[in-house]
Amino acid sequence: MVRFEKENLLAVKVINGNTMDTSVCEDGLEPTQQYGPWYLPMWRGFHSSRGNGAGIWQEVWVSHTDDVWISDIYARPNIEESSVTLTASVQNKMSEAGKRKVKVEMLPRTFEGEKSEVSEDRIMQPGENPLTFQLNLSCPRLWTPETPYLYNARVTLKA
């Protein structure tokens, strides 16, 4: 229970099925072939049951969500068509469907340029709602080591 305007304690426990005894990591690679028998980088989703390399090593925070929230997004560029297909997964933990306005934007992050956006009303059924949007980019800039152009994808839900 949260005690407002008082100090609260948050206890976090790491539970991960990958251990040194596991022959395949989350990404499907065999650890001993790639890195040797006792080495696995943390970015590969590995936590040892013996303590070495285990634990929480990045920030932890608590987020409050509405009964309908975005649980995942994925952007796939199509260079030939100067477009991006953005897939969003929206969770609805209510027992009935509800209408939400979904706005999807692709914004230049490291350079000046035009944003691309789509806004639609969608009915969110109880459970998971996979949504797909196609955005056209005018004059897209491709990333290279010499010109590291980046874009931000932003998805917002409004009742």
C-alpha positions as CSV (number, residue, x, y, z in Angstrom):
1,M,0.0,0.0,0.0
2,V,1.3,3.5,-0.9
3,R,1.5,5.9,2.0
4,F,1.2,9.4,0.4
5,E,3.4,12.1,1.7
6,K,5.4,9.5,3.7
7,E,8.5,7.4,3.0
8,N,7.7,4.1,1.2
9,L,9.8,1.1,0.7
10,L,9.8,-0.7,-2.7
11,A,11.2,-4.3,-2.7
12,V,12.3,-5.7,-6.0
13,K,13.2,-9.3,-6.7
14,V,15.0,-10.5,-9.8
15,I,13.5,-13.7,-11.3
16,N,15.0,-14.9,-14.5
17,G,14.9,-18.4,-16.0
18,N,18.4,-18.1,-17.6
19,T,21.2,-19.6,-15.5
20,M,24.7,-20.8,-16.2
21,D,23.1,-24.2,-16.6
22,T,21.0,-23.0,-19.6
23,S,22.6,-23.9,-22.9
24,V,20.7,-21.3,-24.9
25,C,20.1,-17.6,-24.0
26,E,17.0,-15.5,-24.7
27,D,18.4,-14.5,-28.1
28,G,18.9,-18.2,-29.1
29,L,22.7,-18.2,-29.2
30,E,24.7,-20.8,-27.3
31,P,26.8,-18.9,-24.7
32,T,29.8,-21.2,-24.5
33,Q,30.3,-21.2,-28.3
34,Q,30.2,-17.5,-28.7
35,Y,31.9,-16.2,-25.5
36,G,33.4,-19.1,-23.5
37,P,32.0,-21.1,-20.7
38,W,31.8,-18.4,-18.0
39,Y,31.1,-15.2,-19.9
40,L,27.7,-13.8,-20.9
41,P,27.2,-10.0,-21.3
42,M,24.2,-8.6,-19.4
43,W,22.6,-7.1,-22.6
44,R,21.9,-10.7,-23.7
45,G,19.3,-11.2,-21.0
46,F,21.5,-13.4,-18.8
47,H,21.5,-13.6,-15.0
48,S,23.4,-16.2,-13.2
49,S,21.9,-18.2,-10.4
50,R,25.3,-18.3,-8.7
51,G,25.5,-14.6,-8.2
52,N,28.2,-13.6,-10.7
53,G,26.8,-11.2,-13.2
54,A,23.3,-11.3,-11.6
55,G,21.1,-8.5,-10.3
56,I,19.6,-5.2,-11.2
57,W,22.1,-3.1,-13.0
58,Q,20.0,-0.4,-14.5
59,E,17.4,2.1,-13.2
60,V,14.1,0.7,-11.8
61,W,11.0,2.7,-11.6
62,V,7.3,2.3,-11.0
63,S,4.8,3.5,-13.6
64,H,1.1,4.1,-13.2
65,T,-1.0,3.3,-16.2
66,D,-4.6,3.8,-17.1
67,D,-6.8,0.7,-17.7
68,V,-5.9,1.0,-21.4
69,W,-2.2,1.5,-22.1
70,I,0.5,1.0,-24.8
71,S,2.6,-2.0,-23.9
72,D,4.9,-2.2,-26.9
73,I,5.8,-0.4,-30.2
74,Y,7.9,-1.5,-33.1
75,A,8.9,0.6,-36.2
76,R,10.0,-1.1,-39.4
77,P,11.3,1.2,-42.1
78,N,10.7,0.6,-45.9
79,I,13.5,2.5,-47.5
80,E,12.3,1.9,-51.1
81,E,8.8,3.4,-50.3
82,S,10.0,6.1,-47.9
83,S,7.7,4.8,-45.3
84,V,7.6,3.3,-41.8
85,T,5.2,0.6,-40.6
86,L,4.6,1.1,-36.9
87,T,3.0,-1.7,-34.9
88,A,1.7,-0.9,-31.4
89,S,0.3,-3.3,-28.8
90,V,-2.4,-1.7,-26.6
91,Q,-3.6,-3.5,-23.5
92,N,-7.2,-3.1,-22.2
93,K,-7.7,-4.5,-18.7
94,M,-11.3,-3.3,-18.6
95,S,-14.1,-5.9,-19.0
96,E,-15.6,-4.0,-22.0
97,A,-14.4,-2.4,-25.2
98,G,-13.7,1.3,-25.2
99,K,-12.9,3.9,-27.9
100,R,-9.6,5.7,-27.9
101,K,-7.9,8.2,-30.1
102,V,-4.5,6.9,-31.2
103,K,-1.9,9.3,-32.5
104,V,1.3,8.0,-34.1
105,E,4.2,10.3,-35.0
106,M,7.6,9.9,-36.5
107,L,9.8,12.9,-35.5
108,P,13.3,13.8,-36.6
109,R,15.5,13.6,-33.5
110,T,19.0,14.6,-34.6
111,F,18.2,17.0,-37.4
112,E,15.6,19.5,-38.7
113,G,12.9,17.9,-40.8
114,E,9.2,17.3,-41.2
115,K,7.3,15.0,-38.9
116,S,4.9,12.4,-40.1
117,E,1.7,11.6,-38.2
118,V,-1.5,9.6,-38.3
119,S,-4.4,10.0,-35.9
120,E,-7.4,7.6,-35.8
121,D,-10.2,6.5,-33.4
122,R,-10.0,2.8,-32.6
123,I,-12.1,0.5,-30.5
124,M,-10.0,-1.3,-27.9
125,Q,-11.4,-4.7,-27.0
126,P,-10.6,-6.3,-23.6
127,G,-7.1,-7.8,-23.7
128,E,-4.4,-7.2,-26.2
129,N,-5.1,-5.0,-29.3
130,P,-2.4,-5.1,-32.0
131,L,-2.5,-2.0,-34.1
132,T,-0.6,-1.2,-37.3
133,F,0.0,2.2,-38.9
134,Q,1.7,3.2,-42.2
135,L,3.5,6.6,-42.1
136,N,5.0,8.2,-45.2
137,L,8.2,10.1,-44.7
138,S,9.0,13.1,-47.0
139,C,12.7,13.1,-47.9
140,P,13.8,10.5,-45.3
141,R,17.4,10.7,-44.1
142,L,19.2,7.4,-43.7
143,W,21.5,6.7,-40.8
144,T,25.2,6.2,-41.5
145,P,28.3,6.5,-39.2
146,E,29.1,9.8,-40.9
147,T,25.5,11.2,-40.8
148,P,23.8,9.5,-37.8
149,Y,20.3,10.7,-38.4
150,L,17.8,9.4,-36.0
151,Y,14.0,9.5,-35.6
152,N,11.7,9.2,-32.6
153,A,8.5,7.3,-32.8
154,R,5.7,8.6,-30.5
155,V,2.4,6.8,-29.9
156,T,-0.3,8.5,-27.7
157,L,-3.7,7.3,-26.5
158,K,-6.5,9.6,-25.4
159,A,-10.0,8.7,-24.2
